Amino acid sequence: MYIIAIADLTLRPIELSDAPRFAELVNDFSLAQFTSSIPHPYTLEDAKAFVALARDEMQNGAEWRFAVCRDDEIIACVGLRKGQKPSCFELGYWVGAPYRGRGVATRAAEAVVHFGFETLNADKVTAGHFEDNPSSGHILRKIGFRPTGETVSTFSRARNVDVPTARYDIEPAWRRLSSDIAIAKRGG
């Protein structure tokens, strides 16, 4: 298990006790509509299932999801999921409504991409954003992702439709190097 610190944020493993806070933040259509896997409405039962899955997947190395905290309060979530190739990972993130527009997504995504390259030995990290969510594309480009030129159709559970999705990737040489990211391993 790892803890990642950057500026005023701490990225820590998701715990079972986080379910109520996740339910509170994620039961928001303005968040869910720009994700593929989050349903709306989002219930406490959905959150309990998510945190249990996040714990299991982190323990078996299939996915590395982190609760993004400021002053010990969860404000966002970010993670990397193993891709089809062992050294390739897919980035995903969301930020609770009260915390958007403050650089949280940029700093958390940058930190977890750094973790992917430095700790997981990733050769590449991929990501995508729904084309009607250009803010997410701006975040990806800001931290060094490059558009692949590919647009795919991705199903959104909250919208119950396929949505055009712009694809991006980043390799270690392209990333912006940040000196204030600290990664610490903890027992597990």
Secondary structure, DSSP 8 states (H G I E B T S, - for coil): -EEEEETTEEEEE--GGGHHHHHHHH--HHHHTT-SS--SS--HHHHHHHHHHHHHHHHTTSEEEEEEEETTEEEEEEEEEE-SSTTEEEEEEEE-GGGTTSSHHHHHHHHHHHHHHHTS--SEEEEEEETT-HHHHHHHHHTT-EEEEEEEEEEETTTTEEEEEEEEEE-GGGS---TTEEEEE---
